Amino acid sequence: MTLYHGVTLDGVGREGDNGRRHPTIEDGVMIGAGAQILGGITIGEHAKIGANSVVTSNIPANVTALGIPARVVGGDNKARAYGLPSMEELDKLSAKVDSLFENMQTIRNNKKDAA
């Protein structure tokens, strides 16, 4: 587990899933600076929590969660690295850019033919 500066692991007034008030952090988790992990929740193995995120619900293993409240933004084997889009997201973006280039080429060719 890696905890960066100013991370808060704290209980809340209500009990969590297993009758616990404080979080459980599993092996290999990385929690960014200033993040707050609150309540009887579980952060799954090798999950990554972004800096200054506020986590109040369970985070599955092998995912990246960011924001207030934290939400999963990448995960499983799709996530390339902390803060980067998944390979699936990059493939979709790449296909859209390729399509734009093809459309631009078609437009240019049509202009040349019309001239």
C-alpha positions as CSV (number, residue, x, y, z in Angstrom):
1,M,0.0,0.0,0.0
2,T,1.2,3.5,-0.8
3,L,-0.3,6.5,1.0
4,Y,0.8,9.9,-0.1
5,H,0.9,13.1,2.0
6,G,-2.3,14.1,3.9
7,V,-4.4,11.0,3.3
8,T,-7.3,10.6,5.7
9,L,-8.6,7.1,6.7
10,D,-11.5,7.7,9.0
11,G,-14.6,6.3,10.4
12,V,-18.1,7.7,10.2
13,G,-21.1,7.6,12.5
14,R,-22.8,4.7,10.6
15,E,-21.6,1.2,10.2
16,G,-20.4,0.0,6.8
17,D,-21.0,-3.3,4.9
18,N,-19.5,-5.6,7.5
19,G,-20.5,-3.7,10.6
20,R,-17.3,-1.7,10.4
21,R,-16.9,2.1,10.8
22,H,-13.4,2.4,9.3
23,P,-12.1,1.6,5.8
24,T,-10.2,-1.6,4.8
25,I,-7.4,-1.0,2.4
26,E,-6.3,-4.2,0.5
27,D,-2.8,-5.0,-0.8
28,G,-1.1,-2.9,-3.5
29,V,-3.5,0.1,-3.2
30,M,-2.1,3.6,-4.1
31,I,-3.9,6.6,-2.5
32,G,-3.0,10.0,-3.8
33,A,-2.2,13.1,-1.6
34,G,-5.1,14.6,0.3
35,A,-7.5,11.8,-0.5
36,Q,-10.2,11.0,2.1
37,I,-11.3,7.4,2.6
38,L,-14.4,7.5,4.9
39,G,-16.5,4.8,6.5
40,G,-16.6,1.0,6.6
41,I,-15.8,0.6,3.0
42,T,-13.2,-1.6,1.1
43,I,-10.6,-0.4,-1.4
44,G,-9.8,-3.4,-3.5
45,E,-6.4,-4.8,-4.4
46,H,-4.2,-2.6,-6.7
47,A,-6.8,0.1,-6.9
48,K,-5.7,3.7,-7.4
49,I,-7.4,6.6,-5.7
50,G,-6.7,10.1,-7.1
51,A,-5.3,13.0,-5.1
52,N,-7.9,14.9,-3.1
53,S,-10.6,12.4,-4.0
54,V,-13.3,11.6,-1.4
55,V,-14.2,8.0,-1.3
56,T,-17.4,6.9,0.6
57,S,-18.3,3.7,-1.2
58,N,-16.5,0.4,-2.1
59,I,-13.9,0.6,-4.8
60,P,-13.3,-2.7,-6.7
61,A,-9.8,-4.2,-7.3
62,N,-7.7,-3.0,-10.2
63,V,-9.5,0.3,-10.9
64,T,-8.7,4.0,-10.8
65,A,-11.1,6.2,-8.9
66,L,-11.1,10.0,-8.9
67,G,-13.2,13.0,-7.8
68,I,-15.6,14.2,-5.1
69,P,-17.3,11.8,-4.6
70,A,-14.9,9.4,-6.1
71,R,-16.0,7.5,-9.2
72,V,-14.3,4.8,-11.2
73,V,-12.6,6.2,-14.3
74,G,-10.5,3.3,-15.5
75,G,-10.0,-0.2,-14.5
76,D,-9.3,-3.9,-14.8
77,N,-6.6,-4.6,-17.3
78,K,-7.8,-1.7,-19.5
79,A,-6.2,1.1,-17.4
80,R,-2.7,1.9,-18.6
81,A,-1.6,4.0,-15.7
82,Y,-2.9,6.3,-13.0
83,G,-4.8,9.2,-14.5
84,L,-4.6,8.0,-18.1
85,P,-7.5,6.7,-20.2
86,S,-7.9,3.0,-20.8
87,M,-6.8,1.3,-24.0
88,E,-10.5,0.9,-24.9
89,E,-11.0,4.6,-24.6
90,L,-7.9,5.4,-26.6
91,D,-8.9,3.0,-29.3
92,K,-12.3,4.7,-29.6
93,L,-10.7,8.1,-29.8
94,S,-8.2,6.9,-32.3
95,A,-11.0,5.5,-34.5
96,K,-12.8,8.9,-34.4
97,V,-9.7,10.8,-35.3
98,D,-9.0,8.4,-38.2
99,S,-12.6,8.9,-39.4
100,L,-12.1,12.7,-39.3
101,F,-8.9,12.5,-41.3
102,E,-10.7,10.4,-43.9
103,N,-13.6,12.8,-44.1
104,M,-11.3,15.8,-44.5
105,Q,-9.4,14.0,-47.3
106,T,-12.8,13.3,-49.1
107,I,-13.7,16.9,-48.8
108,R,-10.4,18.0,-50.2
109,N,-10.6,15.6,-53.1
110,N,-14.2,16.8,-53.9
111,K,-13.0,20.4,-53.9
112,K,-10.2,19.5,-56.3
113,D,-12.6,17.7,-58.6
114,A,-15.0,20.6,-58.6
115,A,-12.3,23.1,-59.5
